[in-house]
Amino acid sequence: MIDLAELKAYEYHTGVVFSAYNEDYSKALAQGGRYNGLSASFGKARAATGFSFDLKFLSQAQ
């Protein structure tokens, strides 16, 4: 399940934030969001969407 109503965001998120869940676990398996201005600090502003997940949690969840 993907939750598009996620409210926990980092300050660089500028749009939708999301979390991905599996019905067998209450903790989010992945989290991410939209960030438009973050890449400007590296030279060129580009719109982007990204996500992250905790490999340690995923390996223990199996």
MOWODA-V808988 format. One record per backbone hydrogen bond with DSSP energy under -0.5 kcal/mol. CO is the residue of the C=O (numbers start at 1). NH is the residue of the N-H. Records with the same first field share a line. If there is no record, write none. Layout:
# MOWODA-V808988
CO=NH / NH
This chain:
# MOWODA-V808988
1=3 / 21
2=4
3=6 / 19
7=9
10=13
16=34
17=6
18=32
19=3
20=29 / 30
22=25
30=20
31=52
32=18
33=50
34=14 / 15
35=48
37=40
38=41
39=42 / 44
40=43
46=39
48=35
50=33
52=31
53=55
54=58
55=59
56=60
57=61
58=62
